[in-house]
Amino acid sequence: MGLVIRLTRVGAKKRPQYRVVVADSRYPRDGRFLEKIGTYSPMLPKEGGKRVQIDLDRAKHWLSKGAQPSDRVARFLDAAGLLKRKPRNNPQKAKPKKKGEEGGDAAAAPAAAAPAAEKPAEAPAEAAAS
C-alpha cells in the first residue's frame, strides 16, 4: 500500500479550498482517505497564517511510515521546516517550441515566396521569346 500526502479539493465552484490528507495512492483524488492533517485556502492572502494549516506532528508520523508528499504538499512541509525539498529546474521549458521558431521565420517566408512567384512568370516569357 503506497501512502501519499496530497490535496483533496472541497471548495465550491471558483472558490477552491483543499484538505491536506493522507491516502492510499490508489484512492481517487477527492475520495477516501486515511486521515485529514491540514487545510489549504489559496484564496486567502499569502501573508496570513491561516492560508496553510498542517498538523506537523501527524505529518512527521506519516512521513516516518513511508508516506510520500505530493509536489505542492512538499512545498508546504519545506516552508514549515519539516522536510527538505529538492530544488527543481527545467531549463528546457523556457526554450521556444518548433512553432515559435517557425513564427520567427514567418516574416521571412513571404519574402522567400515572392521571388519564387516571379521565376515561373519569367519562364513562360522566355519560352514565348524563343
TABEL-V73316 format. One record per residue. N is the residue number from 1. PHI is phi in whole degrees, 0 to 359 (999 if undefined). BURIAL is # if it has 16 or more other C-alpha atoms within 10 Angstrom, else .. Layout:
N&PHI&BURIAL + N&PHI&BURIAL
//
This chain:
1&999&. + 2&272&. + 3&271&# + 4&221&# + 5&258&# + 6&215&# + 7&264&# + 8&237&# + 9&281&. + 10&229&. + 11&282&. + 12&284&. + 13&300&. + 14&62&. + 15&227&. + 16&291&. + 17&217&# + 18&228&# + 19&257&# + 20&266&# + 21&233&# + 22&255&# + 23&217&# + 24&288&# + 25&296&# + 26&275&. + 27&285&. + 28&296&. + 29&304&. + 30&259&. + 31&264&. + 32&296&. + 33&214&# + 34&273&. + 35&203&. + 36&268&# + 37&244&# + 38&178&# + 39&223&# + 40&218&# + 41&240&# + 42&292&. + 43&282&. + 44&282&. + 45&295&. + 46&295&. + 47&287&. + 48&292&. + 49&280&. + 50&265&. + 51&295&. + 52&236&# + 53&231&# + 54&228&# + 55&283&. + 56&294&. + 57&295&. + 58&290&. + 59&296&# + 60&298&. + 61&301&. + 62&290&# + 63&295&# + 64&291&. + 65&278&. + 66&105&. + 67&291&# + 68&256&# + 69&282&# + 70&289&. + 71&302&. + 72&293&. + 73&293&# + 74&298&# + 75&297&# + 76&297&# + 77&292&# + 78&293&. + 79&295&. + 80&278&. + 81&85&. + 82&271&. + 83&221&# + 84&265&. + 85&268&. + 86&288&. + 87&293&. + 88&247&. + 89&215&. + 90&231&. + 91&293&. + 92&289&. + 93&294&. + 94&278&. + 95&289&. + 96&292&. + 97&280&. + 98&300&. + 99&297&. + 100&293&. + 101&293&. + 102&291&. + 103&299&. + 104&291&. + 105&277&. + 106&297&. + 107&291&. + 108&279&. + 109&297&. + 110&296&. + 111&293&. + 112&287&. + 113&286&. + 114&296&. + 115&296&. + 116&295&. + 117&288&. + 118&286&. + 119&299&. + 120&295&. + 121&291&. + 122&285&. + 123&299&. + 124&293&. + 125&294&. + 126&292&. + 127&293&. + 128&289&. + 129&286&. + 130&285&.
//
